[in-house]
Amino acid sequence: MSDAAQPSAAEVRAAAEAVKAALDRHLDAVEHRSGQDDPAVYAAFDELAAAAEAYDELLYDTYDEVTPFEIPGNDTLPAYAGPEEPSALSVLIRRDYAVVEPQRLLSQAQRIADLDPESAADAAAEARAVNGGTGSVAGVVGSSVHAALGVLFGEFEPDEIATRHKEFGLEEGDSTLWVVAADETPEPGEWLSAPFDQTDPQRVVCRFDVSSVFDEELGADDDDVLEPLDGDR
């Protein structure tokens, strides 16, 4: 950070006062909680975490000092506030991959395109755009990882890619699945332009997470075990 952009001592002091006030609000919320999942306690916790993080950053930027606090990530869901008996639901899935063997990905995608050129037509158009208008259906992939991914995910269902990821030069990262309650089934095409923007964490019925971090918690003898987590919402 440049000298001109450094926060002032007064800003650091104000951030410290904000932490003190957030501590008081959190303790008050805990002392007067209405139940195990009191939303006021959740809100006060988040405010305290945000205030402590802001203070920590300003303290470091100004004085090159840190606090002894570890700000936890917000990886838990708030209390369920959806309908008791949902009449509709949405399933949200995220899977992360690293492209660890690009050449394997390219060759597998080109093989798919060669076997079924018609199904690769959209990827060919994308490849032509990326390559400045050059390329043909037969040479749809070339050296474009972008086009290769289009061919791969156009040909196979996500679940099949998940089971065959090594074959395609991919390495699995974290994944999560959320089941979200809805009042009614949306109209066709209603959310396609922004599929994840309207997700309400308080309507998550259950969630299942897979991460290598669970392997580390289980120990070296259980390296091949992936731990699904049910949010019990």
C-alpha positions as CSV (number, residue, x, y, z in Angstrom):
1,M,0.0,0.0,0.0
2,S,1.4,3.4,-0.9
3,D,2.0,6.2,1.7
4,A,-0.8,8.2,0.2
5,A,-3.3,5.4,0.6
6,Q,-2.3,4.4,4.2
7,P,-5.1,4.8,6.8
8,S,-4.6,7.3,9.5
9,A,-4.1,6.6,13.2
10,A,-7.6,8.0,13.8
11,E,-9.1,5.4,11.4
12,V,-7.4,2.6,13.3
13,R,-8.7,3.9,16.6
14,A,-12.2,4.1,15.1
15,A,-11.9,0.5,13.9
16,A,-10.9,-0.6,17.4
17,E,-13.9,1.2,18.9
18,A,-16.1,-0.6,16.3
19,V,-14.8,-3.9,17.5
20,K,-15.5,-3.0,21.2
21,A,-19.1,-2.0,20.2
22,A,-19.6,-5.2,18.2
23,L,-18.3,-7.3,21.2
24,D,-21.0,-5.6,23.4
25,R,-23.7,-6.3,20.8
26,H,-22.7,-9.9,20.4
27,L,-22.6,-10.5,24.2
28,D,-26.0,-8.9,24.6
29,A,-27.5,-11.0,21.8
30,V,-26.1,-14.2,23.4
31,E,-27.4,-13.3,26.8
32,H,-30.9,-12.6,25.4
33,R,-31.0,-15.3,22.7
34,S,-34.5,-16.8,22.0
35,G,-33.3,-20.2,21.0
36,Q,-30.4,-22.3,19.6
37,D,-30.7,-20.7,16.2
38,D,-31.6,-17.1,17.2
39,P,-31.0,-15.0,14.0
40,A,-29.9,-12.0,16.2
41,V,-27.0,-14.1,17.5
42,Y,-26.0,-15.0,13.9
43,A,-26.2,-11.3,12.9
44,A,-24.2,-10.1,15.8
45,F,-21.5,-12.8,15.2
46,D,-21.2,-11.7,11.5
47,E,-20.9,-8.0,12.6
48,L,-18.2,-8.9,15.1
49,A,-16.3,-10.9,12.6
50,A,-16.5,-8.1,10.0
51,A,-15.4,-5.4,12.6
52,A,-12.5,-7.5,13.8
53,E,-11.3,-8.2,10.2
54,A,-11.5,-4.5,9.3
55,Y,-9.5,-3.6,12.4
56,D,-6.9,-6.3,11.7
57,E,-6.4,-5.0,8.2
58,L,-6.1,-1.3,9.2
59,L,-3.7,-2.2,12.1
60,Y,-1.4,-4.1,9.7
61,D,-1.5,-1.4,7.0
62,T,-0.7,1.4,9.5
63,Y,1.6,-0.2,12.0
64,D,2.7,-3.5,10.4
65,E,1.1,-5.3,13.4
66,V,-1.5,-8.1,13.6
67,T,-4.1,-9.2,16.1
68,P,-4.2,-12.7,17.8
69,F,-7.7,-13.2,16.3
70,E,-8.5,-15.7,13.6
71,I,-11.5,-14.6,11.6
72,P,-13.5,-17.7,10.7
73,G,-14.9,-18.3,7.3
74,N,-18.7,-18.1,7.0
75,D,-19.2,-21.7,5.8
76,T,-22.3,-22.4,7.9
77,L,-25.9,-21.8,6.9
78,P,-28.4,-19.7,8.8
79,A,-31.4,-21.3,10.4
80,Y,-33.9,-22.7,7.9
81,A,-36.8,-20.4,7.4
82,G,-38.5,-22.0,4.3
83,P,-41.8,-23.8,4.1
84,E,-42.4,-26.9,6.3
85,E,-43.5,-28.9,3.3
86,P,-41.9,-27.5,0.1
87,S,-44.0,-27.8,-3.0
88,A,-41.0,-27.2,-5.3
89,L,-37.2,-27.2,-5.0
90,S,-34.0,-26.2,-6.8
91,V,-30.8,-28.3,-6.7
92,L,-27.6,-26.2,-7.0
93,I,-24.4,-27.9,-7.7
94,R,-20.8,-26.6,-7.9
95,R,-17.8,-28.7,-8.8
96,D,-14.3,-27.3,-9.2
97,Y,-11.6,-28.8,-11.4
98,A,-8.0,-27.9,-12.3
99,V,-6.8,-28.5,-15.8
100,V,-3.6,-30.5,-14.9
101,E,-3.0,-32.2,-18.3
102,P,-4.1,-29.8,-21.1
103,Q,-2.8,-32.0,-23.9
104,R,-4.9,-34.9,-22.6
105,L,-7.9,-32.7,-22.5
106,L,-7.3,-31.4,-26.0
107,S,-6.8,-34.8,-27.5
108,Q,-9.9,-36.3,-25.8
109,A,-12.1,-33.3,-26.9
110,Q,-10.8,-33.5,-30.5
111,R,-11.5,-37.3,-30.6
112,I,-15.1,-36.5,-29.5
113,A,-15.4,-33.8,-32.2
114,D,-14.1,-36.1,-34.9
115,L,-16.5,-38.9,-34.0
116,D,-19.6,-36.6,-33.9
117,P,-18.9,-33.3,-35.7
118,E,-22.6,-32.2,-35.5
119,S,-22.6,-32.2,-31.7
120,A,-19.5,-30.1,-31.7
121,A,-21.0,-27.4,-33.9
122,D,-21.4,-24.9,-31.1
123,A,-17.9,-25.5,-29.9
124,A,-16.6,-25.0,-33.4
125,A,-18.3,-21.6,-33.6
126,E,-16.8,-20.6,-30.3
127,A,-13.4,-21.8,-31.5
128,R,-13.7,-19.8,-34.7
129,A,-14.5,-16.7,-32.6
130,V,-11.6,-17.2,-30.3
131,N,-9.2,-17.8,-33.2
132,G,-10.3,-14.8,-35.1
133,G,-12.7,-16.5,-37.5
134,T,-10.5,-19.5,-38.5
135,G,-11.0,-23.2,-37.9
136,S,-13.4,-25.8,-39.1
137,V,-15.7,-28.4,-37.5
138,A,-13.1,-31.1,-38.1
139,G,-10.4,-29.0,-36.4
140,V,-12.7,-27.6,-33.7
141,V,-10.4,-28.0,-30.8
142,G,-6.9,-27.2,-32.1
143,S,-4.9,-25.7,-29.2
144,S,-7.9,-24.1,-27.5
145,V,-8.6,-25.3,-24.0
146,H,-11.7,-23.1,-24.1
147,A,-13.1,-25.0,-27.1
148,A,-12.1,-28.4,-25.6
149,L,-14.1,-27.7,-22.5
150,G,-17.1,-26.7,-24.6
151,V,-16.9,-30.0,-26.5
152,L,-16.4,-32.1,-23.3
153,F,-19.2,-30.6,-21.3
154,G,-21.4,-30.6,-24.4
155,E,-21.0,-34.3,-24.9
156,F,-21.1,-35.7,-21.3
157,E,-23.3,-35.2,-18.3
158,P,-21.5,-33.5,-15.3
159,D,-21.8,-36.7,-13.3
160,E,-20.0,-38.7,-15.9
161,I,-17.2,-36.1,-16.1
162,A,-17.0,-36.3,-12.3
163,T,-16.4,-40.0,-12.5
164,R,-14.0,-39.8,-15.5
165,H,-12.2,-36.5,-14.7
166,K,-8.7,-38.1,-14.8
167,E,-9.3,-39.4,-18.2
168,F,-9.9,-35.9,-19.4
169,G,-6.8,-34.4,-17.8
170,L,-8.8,-32.8,-14.9
171,E,-8.2,-32.9,-11.2
172,E,-11.1,-32.6,-8.7
173,G,-11.3,-29.7,-6.3
174,D,-14.1,-29.0,-3.8
175,S,-17.7,-29.6,-4.6
176,T,-21.1,-28.8,-3.0
177,L,-24.7,-29.6,-3.6
178,W,-27.5,-27.5,-2.1
179,V,-31.2,-28.5,-2.1
180,V,-33.2,-25.3,-1.8
181,A,-37.0,-25.1,-1.0
182,A,-39.2,-23.0,-3.4
183,D,-42.8,-21.9,-3.2
184,E,-43.5,-22.8,-6.8
185,T,-41.7,-24.0,-9.9
186,P,-40.3,-21.0,-11.8
187,E,-41.6,-20.2,-15.3
188,P,-39.5,-21.7,-18.1
189,G,-36.5,-19.5,-18.8
190,E,-37.2,-17.2,-15.8
191,W,-33.8,-17.6,-14.1
192,L,-31.5,-18.8,-16.9
193,S,-29.7,-15.4,-17.3
194,A,-28.6,-15.4,-13.6
195,P,-29.2,-18.9,-12.1
196,F,-27.6,-18.4,-8.7
197,D,-28.5,-14.8,-7.9
198,Q,-31.8,-15.5,-6.1
199,T,-30.6,-18.3,-3.8
200,D,-31.7,-17.7,-0.2
201,P,-29.5,-19.5,2.4
202,Q,-32.4,-19.7,4.8
203,R,-34.3,-21.9,2.3
204,V,-31.5,-24.6,2.1
205,V,-33.1,-27.8,3.1
206,C,-29.8,-29.7,3.2
207,R,-26.3,-29.5,1.7
208,F,-23.6,-32.0,0.9
209,D,-19.9,-30.9,0.7
210,V,-16.9,-32.8,-0.6
211,S,-13.4,-31.4,0.1
212,S,-9.9,-32.7,0.5
213,V,-9.8,-30.8,3.8
214,F,-12.0,-33.6,5.3
215,D,-9.3,-36.1,4.3
216,E,-6.7,-34.1,6.2
217,E,-9.0,-34.1,9.3
218,L,-9.5,-37.9,9.0
219,G,-5.7,-38.6,8.8
220,A,-3.3,-40.1,6.3
221,D,-4.8,-43.7,6.6
222,D,-8.1,-42.4,5.2
223,D,-6.8,-40.5,2.2
224,D,-9.3,-42.0,-0.1
225,V,-12.4,-41.2,1.9
226,L,-14.5,-38.2,0.9
227,E,-16.8,-36.9,3.6
228,P,-20.2,-35.6,2.6
229,L,-21.7,-33.1,5.0
230,D,-25.4,-32.8,5.6
231,G,-26.4,-29.4,6.8
232,D,-29.3,-30.9,8.8
233,R,-31.4,-27.9,7.9
